[in-house]
Amino acid sequence: MLPPDRTVSPGGVTSKHDVSMPGRLILWDIDGTLVSCGPAGRLALETGAARAAGLASVPAVVMSGKTDPQIITEILTAAGVAEAERGQLLPLALVEAERALAASRDRLANEGVVHPGVRELLAALEADAGVHQTLVTGNLSTNAALKVGLFGLDVFLDLPVGAYGSDHADRDCLVPIALGRVRRERGADFAPEQVWVVGDTGNDLRCARAAGVRCLLVGTGSGGGGDVASLGADAFLEHLGDTDQALDLLLGSPPGG
């Protein structure tokens, strides 16, 4: 969010009391990075596909790091739905997935967890006048808002300028969408070295690389740190429990900077 005591400069979001602070734009993934929601998220997407296509059973697909439209399309494909029909069914399936997740609100609250250090890091970054935070996630925008809002993380995030699976099925297209929204809606233009994608999968790294921005991967996703530690991200942390360490990474100068 953009508090009243902040202004926006070409270098990013800055305090009116400290216009020299370098800007940072932090683009957060949700599932496996900020929170884990248990099976409710998976079930919502499977339910959406099943309701739209009238499926008696839903084939399992890998969901981690993908956009919701991509996941539902893969479910429909695995279920043998013809390509032309998949395109017709997808919008309805996405609406049904939103409904299913909203109906699972209590289950999400009971089974979901915020990962270690996340709340503290978001708060510390929010307190830094040079930092702006939003989401870049494969979740539909409605589902993304539900997930972060349920755990009180939305107060640290400028959700309207994020990018979501409802914007594009290809995750590699999401960072430019977010950058464009930040520029248009907040008047802030961040250089690539000022932008971090924080995620837990190789797809988060790939979308950062596609946009030429930096990437911090964490080992709190379903696959654990072993799956992502060696992928060559700009930085890797097992978790975000050490706030000072995470702040040093995200706010420090890039190599050669």
Backbone torsions as a table, in degrees:
resi	resn	phi	psi	omega
1	MET	NA	161.7	-179.0
2	LEU	-112.8	97.7	-177.4
3	PRO	-64.3	163.4	-176.7
4	PRO	-62.4	-24.9	-175.5
5	ASP	-88.8	16.4	179.6
6	ARG	-117.9	151.5	173.6
7	THR	-122.8	171.4	-179.9
8	VAL	-117.8	130.7	178.3
9	SER	-121.6	168.6	178.9
10	PRO	-58.0	-23.5	178.6
11	GLY	-85.4	-2.3	-179.7
12	GLY	129.0	-163.4	-178.2
13	VAL	-84.3	124.6	-177.4
14	THR	-133.1	159.0	175.3
15	SER	-80.4	147.1	176.4
16	LYS	-67.8	-13.3	179.7
17	HIS	-94.0	-10.2	-176.9
18	ASP	-150.6	80.3	-173.9
19	VAL	-80.7	-3.1	-177.2
20	SER	-91.4	-8.2	-174.9
21	MET	-68.5	130.3	179.0
22	PRO	-66.7	144.0	-177.3
23	GLY	-83.3	155.6	170.9
24	ARG	-140.0	137.0	171.8
25	LEU	-115.4	118.8	-178.8
26	ILE	-106.9	121.5	-177.5
27	LEU	-109.1	106.7	-172.2
28	TRP	-93.0	133.4	161.5
29	ASP	-76.4	162.7	-179.6
30	ILE	-103.8	-72.7	-170.6
31	ASP	-68.8	124.2	-179.1
32	GLY	87.3	-15.2	-178.8
33	THR	-108.9	-62.5	176.8
34	LEU	-85.1	-46.6	-175.4
35	VAL	-141.1	166.1	164.1
36	SER	-125.6	131.5	-170.1
37	CYS	-106.2	10.9	-177.5
38	GLY	69.4	-159.1	-174.8
39	PRO	-78.2	-6.6	-172.9
40	ALA	-61.9	-39.4	-179.7
41	GLY	-64.4	-45.3	177.6
42	ARG	-61.3	-46.5	-177.1
43	LEU	-63.1	-34.5	179.2
44	ALA	-63.9	-42.7	179.2
45	LEU	-68.7	-41.0	177.6
46	GLU	-64.7	-39.7	178.3
47	THR	-65.0	-41.6	178.3
48	GLY	-59.6	-45.4	178.9
49	ALA	-64.4	-43.5	-177.5
50	ALA	-64.6	-43.3	-179.4
51	ARG	-66.0	-42.5	-177.1
52	ALA	-67.9	-39.6	-174.1
53	ALA	-100.7	-2.4	-178.6
54	GLY	65.6	38.9	-177.5
55	LEU	-79.9	132.6	175.9
56	ALA	-77.2	-30.4	176.2
57	SER	-140.7	152.3	-175.2
58	VAL	-115.3	120.1	177.6
59	PRO	-67.7	144.2	179.6
60	ALA	-80.0	136.1	174.4
61	VAL	-131.3	157.3	175.3
62	VAL	-73.0	127.5	-176.2
63	MET	-107.9	-23.6	-171.4
64	SER	-57.1	128.3	174.3
65	GLY	80.5	3.7	-176.6
66	LYS	-105.7	164.3	174.3
67	THR	-82.4	155.3	179.3
68	ASP	-60.4	-42.8	176.2
69	PRO	-61.0	-38.0	178.0
70	GLN	-63.9	-43.6	-178.8
71	ILE	-62.9	-47.8	-178.4
72	ILE	-65.4	-38.0	176.2
73	THR	-61.5	-40.5	178.1
74	GLU	-66.5	-37.0	176.5
75	ILE	-63.0	-47.4	-179.1
76	LEU	-63.7	-38.4	178.0
77	THR	-63.8	-46.9	179.7
78	ALA	-64.2	-26.7	178.8
79	ALA	-82.8	-1.9	176.5
80	GLY	87.4	15.1	178.2
81	VAL	-74.7	132.8	-177.4
82	ALA	-63.6	151.6	-174.5
83	GLU	-57.6	-45.9	-178.7
84	ALA	-62.3	-38.3	-179.8
85	GLU	-72.1	-33.7	178.5
86	ARG	-58.6	-44.3	179.7
87	GLY	-62.0	-35.1	179.5
88	GLN	-73.7	-34.9	-175.4
89	LEU	-82.4	-24.0	-172.9
90	LEU	-57.0	-48.5	-179.1
91	PRO	-58.5	-41.7	178.2
92	LEU	-65.5	-41.5	179.9
93	ALA	-61.4	-38.6	179.2
94	LEU	-67.1	-40.9	176.4
95	VAL	-61.9	-43.5	180.0
96	GLU	-66.6	-34.4	177.0
97	ALA	-65.4	-39.2	176.0
98	GLU	-62.5	-43.8	179.3
99	ARG	-63.2	-42.3	-178.2
100	ALA	-64.9	-40.5	179.7
101	LEU	-69.0	-40.4	177.9
102	ALA	-60.3	-37.4	178.8
103	ALA	-71.0	-16.3	-179.3
104	SER	-98.3	16.5	-175.1
105	ARG	-54.6	-46.3	-178.8
106	ASP	-65.2	-38.9	178.5
107	ARG	-66.0	-40.9	176.6
108	LEU	-58.8	-44.3	-178.6
109	ALA	-64.2	-36.3	-177.1
110	ASN	-79.8	-36.2	-173.7
111	GLU	-101.0	-20.2	-176.9
112	GLY	-79.1	155.0	178.3
113	VAL	-138.7	146.4	169.8
114	VAL	-88.0	133.5	-176.1
115	HIS	-70.6	155.3	-176.1
116	PRO	-54.6	130.7	174.2
117	GLY	81.7	-9.0	-174.8
118	VAL	-62.2	-50.9	-176.7
119	ARG	-61.7	-42.1	-179.7
120	GLU	-65.1	-39.9	179.9
121	LEU	-69.2	-44.0	177.5
122	LEU	-58.5	-41.5	-180.0
123	ALA	-67.0	-41.0	179.7
124	ALA	-65.5	-40.0	177.5
125	LEU	-68.3	-38.3	178.0
126	GLU	-62.1	-34.6	-179.0
127	ALA	-74.0	-15.9	178.5
128	ASP	-85.9	118.2	-173.5
129	ALA	-63.6	-18.6	-177.8
130	GLY	-89.3	2.9	-171.9
131	VAL	-112.3	138.2	171.9
132	HIS	-124.8	137.5	-175.6
133	GLN	-127.7	138.0	173.6
134	THR	-151.1	-168.4	-177.3
135	LEU	-111.6	142.7	161.2
136	VAL	-129.2	106.2	-169.5
137	THR	-145.0	151.9	175.7
138	GLY	-75.3	-11.0	176.8
139	ASN	-63.0	147.6	166.3
140	LEU	-59.7	150.6	-174.4
141	SER	-60.1	-39.4	179.4
142	THR	-64.0	-44.0	-179.9
143	ASN	-69.1	-36.3	177.2
144	ALA	-61.7	-46.8	179.8
145	ALA	-62.3	-38.4	177.9
146	LEU	-62.8	-45.6	-176.3
147	LYS	-65.5	-49.4	-178.2
148	VAL	-73.7	-32.2	179.1
149	GLY	-68.8	-35.5	-178.9
150	LEU	-61.0	-31.0	-178.5
151	PHE	-104.7	11.4	175.4
152	GLY	72.2	20.8	-180.0
153	LEU	-89.8	-13.8	-176.7
154	ASP	-64.5	-23.3	-178.2
155	VAL	-66.7	-17.5	-179.3
156	PHE	-97.3	-5.3	-167.9
157	LEU	-121.7	136.3	177.0
158	ASP	-89.1	80.9	-171.1
159	LEU	-61.2	-36.0	-177.5
160	PRO	-61.7	-22.9	-178.8
161	VAL	-101.8	9.1	175.7
162	GLY	-76.1	179.3	177.0
163	ALA	-130.6	141.8	-165.5
164	TYR	-138.6	166.9	176.3
165	GLY	-60.5	-25.0	176.2
166	SER	-72.6	-14.1	176.3
167	ASP	-85.5	-37.2	-178.1
168	HIS	-162.7	140.8	179.2
169	ALA	-75.0	-20.6	-179.6
170	ASP	-93.4	113.2	-176.7
171	ARG	-60.4	-29.7	-179.0
172	ASP	-63.5	-16.8	-179.4
173	CYS	-91.0	-5.4	-169.5
174	LEU	-78.1	-37.8	-179.1
175	VAL	-60.7	-47.9	177.1
176	PRO	-59.2	-33.5	177.4
177	ILE	-63.4	-45.4	179.0
178	ALA	-64.2	-43.8	179.4
179	LEU	-60.5	-39.7	178.3
180	GLY	-65.2	-39.9	179.3
181	ARG	-68.4	-41.3	177.8
182	VAL	-61.1	-40.1	-179.9
183	ARG	-66.4	-47.5	-175.9
184	ARG	-73.6	-44.2	-171.1
185	GLU	-88.5	-27.0	-176.5
186	ARG	-116.8	-5.8	179.4
187	GLY	68.0	22.5	-176.6
188	ALA	-112.0	129.8	-178.6
189	ASP	-120.2	111.2	-176.3
190	PHE	-101.7	134.8	173.9
191	ALA	-72.3	155.4	-177.1
192	PRO	-53.4	-38.5	-178.3
193	GLU	-72.4	-8.9	177.0
194	GLN	-92.8	-3.6	-172.7
195	VAL	-111.4	131.0	175.9
196	TRP	-120.6	132.2	162.3
197	VAL	-94.9	128.6	176.7
198	VAL	-114.5	118.4	-176.8
199	GLY	-150.5	-171.5	-174.5
200	ASP	-131.4	9.1	-179.2
201	THR	-136.0	166.6	175.3
202	GLY	-62.6	-26.9	177.8
203	ASN	-68.6	-31.5	174.6
204	ASP	-65.6	-42.1	177.7
205	LEU	-63.8	-43.4	-177.9
206	ARG	-62.6	-40.6	-178.8
207	CYS	-70.3	-31.7	175.0
208	ALA	-66.3	-45.5	-180.0
209	ARG	-62.9	-38.6	-179.6
210	ALA	-61.3	-30.0	-179.3
211	ALA	-98.1	-3.2	178.4
212	GLY	75.0	23.7	179.8
213	VAL	-109.9	173.9	-176.1
214	ARG	-85.9	161.2	-176.1
215	CYS	-140.2	130.1	169.3
216	LEU	-109.7	121.0	175.5
217	LEU	-102.8	143.9	178.2
218	VAL	-120.6	155.6	-175.9
219	GLY	-95.6	27.6	-176.4
220	THR	-98.5	4.7	178.5
221	GLY	-76.5	179.1	-175.5
222	SER	-64.0	-28.3	-179.7
223	GLY	-84.1	-12.4	-178.0
224	GLY	80.6	171.4	-175.8
225	GLY	-65.8	-26.7	-178.4
226	GLY	-61.5	-26.7	-178.4
227	ASP	-76.2	-23.5	-171.9
228	VAL	-123.0	-12.8	-173.9
229	ALA	-60.9	-32.4	-174.1
230	SER	-102.4	16.2	-175.6
231	LEU	-80.6	-11.2	177.1
232	GLY	90.6	25.3	174.6
233	ALA	-66.0	164.5	178.1
234	ASP	-63.3	-28.7	177.5
235	ALA	-155.4	154.0	176.6
236	PHE	-139.0	137.0	173.7
237	LEU	-133.1	139.4	176.1
238	GLU	-60.2	-37.5	177.4
239	HIS	-159.0	177.7	-176.5
240	LEU	-104.5	23.6	-175.6
241	GLY	-68.7	-25.1	177.8
242	ASP	-95.8	96.0	-174.3
243	THR	-60.8	-43.4	-178.2
244	ASP	-62.4	-41.6	179.0
245	GLN	-62.8	-44.6	179.8
246	ALA	-65.2	-39.9	178.2
247	LEU	-64.6	-40.8	177.2
248	ASP	-58.3	-41.7	-179.8
249	LEU	-67.0	-48.3	-172.5
250	LEU	-76.3	-29.2	-176.2
251	LEU	-104.7	-9.8	-179.9
252	GLY	-74.1	167.1	179.7
253	SER	-72.9	143.1	174.3
254	PRO	-66.4	160.6	176.9
255	PRO	-53.7	129.1	-178.7
256	GLY	81.6	-0.2	-176.9
257	GLY	-86.0	NA	NA
